[in-house]
Amino acid sequence: MGPARARLDARGVTTILDVQPAIAAGQEPFPEIMNGLRALPKGAVLTVLAPFEPAPLIRLMGGRGWRTHVAWDGETCRASFWMPPTQGEVASAPAVTRLRKDRRACTLDVRGLEPREPLRLTLGALDDPANLPLTVLHTREPALLFPKLQERGLAWEITHEGDEVRIRIHAP
């Protein structure tokens, strides 16, 4: 198996584990994947690259409380695994830690949060006009957000980048 690679992204550290060579050689990648998941730091993501969707692994880890996201990159399945924060961690984490500002724009990362939290944090960030334009990093298109944006007279664009959805919210 190839060595795991780590990169830094908006979620924190994402470790990439390519098990395709091991599978092609007839080796079982399960022990290395489980070791990678056990060693994963809090808030990090393990992305497993495989030639097929690892449905049994996804079911197993889902039953243990892990969240997953699957995306295809050509012939390669990118199955990402992360442990969502507990309710206590979500409640105790100030929203400001998920909101990054620079001179031109603000970015709000709501990936990995329980339902309703992304909507609450996004609307809270939009209460301050200084946060516009606001880019929200999400794992899916938040259908409940769009009517709220229309009510506020805001415009938005959606782009899909790998396993994330970016919603750029701005004044029309």
C-alpha positions in Angstrom: 0.0 0.0 0.0 1.2 3.5 -0.7 2.0 5.7 2.3 -0.7 7.9 3.6 -0.3 11.6 2.6 -1.6 14.5 4.7 -2.7 17.9 3.5 -4.1 20.9 5.2 -7.5 22.2 4.0 -10.3 24.3 5.5 -11.4 21.4 7.7 -8.0 20.9 9.2 -5.8 17.9 8.3 -7.0 15.5 5.6 -5.1 12.2 5.3 -5.2 10.5 1.9 -4.8 6.7 2.0 -4.5 5.2 -1.5 -5.4 1.5 -1.2 -5.7 0.9 -5.0 -2.2 -0.6 -5.3 -2.8 -3.0 -2.4 -6.1 -4.1 -3.9 -4.5 -4.6 -7.3 -1.9 -6.8 -5.6 -4.6 -8.9 -3.9 -3.9 -7.5 -0.4 -6.6 -6.7 2.1 -6.5 -2.9 3.0 -8.9 -3.1 5.9 -6.3 -3.3 8.7 -4.4 -0.2 7.4 -7.7 1.7 6.9 -8.8 0.9 10.5 -5.3 1.9 11.8 -5.6 5.2 9.9 -9.1 5.9 11.4 -7.9 5.1 14.9 -4.9 7.4 14.5 -7.0 10.3 13.0 -6.7 13.5 15.1 -10.0 15.1 16.3 -11.5 17.2 13.5 -9.4 15.5 10.8 -10.6 13.5 7.7 -9.4 10.3 6.3 -10.0 10.0 2.5 -9.5 6.5 1.2 -8.8 6.1 -2.6 -10.2 2.8 -3.9 -11.2 1.4 -7.3 -14.8 0.8 -6.0 -17.1 2.3 -3.3 -16.3 0.6 0.0 -19.9 0.1 1.0 -19.3 -2.5 3.8 -16.7 -0.1 5.4 -19.1 2.8 5.1 -21.9 0.8 6.8 -19.6 -0.4 9.5 -18.2 3.1 10.3 -21.6 4.7 10.0 -22.8 2.3 12.7 -20.0 3.5 14.9 -20.9 7.2 14.5 -18.6 8.2 11.7 -19.7 10.4 8.8 -18.8 9.6 5.3 -18.9 11.3 1.9 -18.2 9.5 -1.4 -17.2 11.2 -4.6 -15.8 9.8 -7.8 -12.7 11.1 -9.6 -12.7 9.2 -12.9 -12.2 5.5 -12.0 -11.2 6.3 -8.4 -13.6 6.4 -5.5 -12.8 9.0 -2.8 -14.5 7.8 0.4 -13.9 10.4 3.2 -14.5 9.5 6.9 -14.7 11.9 9.8 -16.1 11.8 13.3 -18.6 14.6 13.8 -18.3 16.8 16.9 -20.5 15.8 19.8 -23.4 18.0 20.7 -21.3 19.4 23.6 -18.5 20.2 21.3 -20.8 22.0 18.9 -22.5 23.9 21.6 -19.3 24.9 23.3 -17.4 25.9 20.1 -18.0 29.6 19.4 -19.3 30.4 15.9 -16.4 32.8 15.4 -13.9 29.9 15.3 -15.7 28.7 12.1 -15.7 32.2 10.5 -12.6 33.4 8.8 -12.3 37.0 7.6 -9.8 38.6 5.3 -9.7 42.0 3.5 -12.0 41.0 0.7 -14.3 38.2 2.0 -15.4 36.0 4.8 -15.5 32.2 4.8 -17.8 30.1 7.1 -17.0 26.4 7.4 -20.1 24.4 8.5 -18.9 20.9 7.3 -19.4 18.1 9.8 -22.0 19.9 11.9 -25.4 18.4 12.9 -28.5 19.6 11.0 -29.8 23.0 11.8 -26.3 24.2 13.0 -25.1 25.2 9.5 -28.3 27.2 8.9 -28.1 28.9 12.3 -24.5 29.8 11.9 -24.9 31.0 8.3 -27.9 33.2 9.2 -26.0 34.5 12.2 -23.0 35.4 10.1 -25.3 37.2 7.6 -26.7 39.4 10.4 -23.5 41.4 10.1 -23.4 43.1 6.7 -19.6 43.4 7.0 -19.4 39.6 6.4 -20.5 40.0 2.8 -19.6 38.5 0.5 -19.7 35.3 2.6 -18.5 31.9 1.3 -20.0 28.9 3.1 -18.2 25.6 3.0 -20.7 22.8 3.2 -21.0 19.1 2.4 -24.3 19.5 0.5 -26.6 22.1 -1.0 -28.6 23.5 2.0 -32.2 23.6 0.6 -33.6 25.4 3.7 -31.0 28.2 3.4 -32.0 29.5 -0.1 -35.6 30.8 0.8 -34.0 32.6 3.8 -31.5 34.3 1.4 -34.3 35.3 -0.9 -36.2 36.8 2.0 -33.1 38.9 2.8 -32.7 40.0 -0.8 -29.3 38.2 -1.2 -27.9 36.5 -4.2 -25.8 33.3 -4.3 -23.8 31.0 -6.5 -23.0 27.4 -5.9 -19.9 25.5 -6.9 -18.9 21.9 -6.3 -15.3 21.3 -5.6 -14.4 17.7 -4.9 -16.4 16.6 -1.9 -17.4 20.1 -0.8 -20.1 22.6 -1.8 -19.2 26.3 -1.8 -22.0 28.8 -1.6 -20.9 32.4 -2.3 -23.5 34.7 -0.8 -23.5 38.4 -1.8 -25.6 41.5 -2.3 -27.2 41.5 -5.8 
